[in-house]
Amino acid sequence: MIRQPALQPLSRDHHDALAIAFRLARADADTAADVQNAFLRYWLSDGREHFRAEEEILLPTFANHADSQHPLVARVLHEHLLIRQRALRIERGVEEPLWRLRELGGLVSDHVRLEERELFPLVEERVPPVELAWLGEALEKAEGSADE
C-alpha cells in the first residue's frame, strides 16, 4: 500500500524503530548491553520526538475528523506510555534483564505494525486532503526542529 505523503515521515521513522525492535527481540546474553545502548541512542535521537509528533500533531488532527475516544487512539497512547516507561528506565541506567529487552522489542514491533496497518489507513480515510497536506507540513517541520 502506498502511504499518503503526509504520513511518510512517520513511516520512515517506523523503519528505524523496526530495526531496533528486531535487535531487541533477538538479544542474547552476549549482545544485551549493546542492544540496550542502541535502543537508548535511537530513543534519544529519534524515538522520543517521533512519539511527541504523533501525540501532539497526528492524533489531535485525526480527532478533529473522527471520534477522539476511538479505541485505536486510546491503544496508541497506552502503548506509547508503556514504551516510554521502558525507555525511561533505560535512560536512567537500569540494566534490563534479557527477557525485558525481548519484550520491549515485541512491544515496539507490534506498536509500529498497529500504526501502519490500522491507524494510518484510518487517518488517510477520515482526514480531508487539505488537512492531510497541513499534517504533512507540520510533521516535516517537527522532524526538522528535532534534528536541530
C-alpha positions in Angstrom: 0.0 0.0 0.0 1.3 3.4 -0.9 1.3 5.7 2.1 -0.1 9.3 1.8 2.8 11.8 1.6 1.7 13.4 4.8 2.4 10.2 6.8 5.6 9.3 5.1 7.9 11.0 7.6 6.3 8.8 10.4 6.6 5.7 8.2 10.3 6.4 7.6 10.8 6.6 11.3 9.0 3.3 11.7 11.6 1.6 9.6 14.3 2.6 12.1 12.1 1.5 15.0 11.5 -1.9 13.5 15.3 -2.3 13.1 15.8 -1.6 16.8 12.8 -3.8 17.7 14.3 -6.7 15.7 17.6 -6.3 17.6 15.9 -6.2 21.0 13.7 -9.2 20.3 16.8 -11.2 19.3 19.1 -10.0 22.0 21.1 -12.7 23.9 23.5 -12.6 26.9 26.4 -11.5 24.7 24.5 -8.7 22.9 22.1 -7.4 25.6 24.2 -4.5 26.7 25.0 -3.3 23.2 21.4 -3.7 22.1 20.2 -1.8 25.2 22.6 1.0 24.3 21.5 1.0 20.7 17.8 1.4 21.8 18.8 4.3 24.1 20.6 6.0 21.2 17.6 5.5 19.0 15.2 6.7 21.7 17.2 9.9 22.5 17.8 10.8 18.8 14.5 9.9 17.2 12.1 7.8 19.2 11.0 10.3 21.8 10.4 13.0 19.2 8.5 10.6 17.0 6.1 9.9 19.8 5.8 13.6 20.5 4.9 14.3 16.9 2.2 11.6 16.9 0.8 12.7 20.3 0.9 16.5 19.6 0.1 16.6 15.8 -1.1 13.3 14.3 -3.6 12.2 16.9 -5.2 15.7 17.5 -5.6 16.1 13.8 -7.2 12.7 13.5 -9.5 13.5 16.4 -10.7 16.7 14.6 -12.3 14.4 12.0 -13.1 11.2 13.9 -14.1 10.1 17.4 -11.4 11.4 19.9 -12.3 8.4 22.0 -11.8 5.9 19.3 -10.3 2.7 20.8 -7.4 2.9 18.4 -6.4 6.4 19.8 -6.5 5.0 23.4 -4.5 2.0 22.4 -1.8 4.0 20.6 -1.5 6.3 23.6 -1.4 3.4 26.1 1.4 1.7 24.1 3.3 5.0 23.9 3.1 5.1 27.7 4.4 1.5 28.0 7.3 2.1 25.7 8.1 5.5 27.4 8.2 3.7 30.8 10.8 1.2 29.4 12.8 3.9 27.7 12.9 6.0 30.9 14.2 3.0 32.9 17.0 2.5 30.3 17.7 6.2 30.2 18.1 6.2 34.0 20.7 3.5 33.6 18.7 0.5 34.7 20.3 -2.6 33.2 17.3 -4.5 31.9 17.2 -8.3 32.1 17.2 -10.1 28.8 13.5 -11.0 28.9 12.5 -7.4 29.3 14.6 -6.3 26.3 13.0 -9.0 24.2 9.6 -8.0 25.5 10.3 -4.3 24.6 11.3 -5.5 21.1 8.0 -7.2 20.7 6.1 -4.2 22.1 7.8 -1.8 19.7 7.3 -4.1 16.7 3.7 -4.7 17.5 3.1 -0.9 18.0 4.6 0.0 14.7 2.5 -2.6 12.9 -0.6 -1.3 14.6 0.0 2.2 13.5 1.0 1.2 9.9 -1.9 -1.3 9.4 -4.7 0.3 11.4 -4.1 3.9 12.5 -2.6 5.3 9.3 -5.2 3.9 7.0 -7.9 5.3 9.2 -6.2 8.7 9.2 -5.9 8.6 5.4 -9.6 7.7 5.2 -11.0 10.3 7.7 -8.8 13.3 7.4 -9.6 15.5 4.3 -6.9 16.2 1.7 -6.4 19.8 2.8 -5.8 18.7 6.4 -3.6 15.9 5.3 -1.4 18.4 3.5 -1.2 20.6 6.6 -0.4 17.4 8.7 2.5 16.5 6.4 3.9 20.0 6.6 3.6 20.0 10.4 5.2 16.6 10.7 8.1 17.6 8.5 8.6 20.8 10.5 8.5 18.9 13.8 11.1 16.4 12.4 13.3 19.3 11.2 13.2 21.0 14.5 14.1 17.8 16.3 17.2 17.5 14.1 18.5 20.9 15.2 
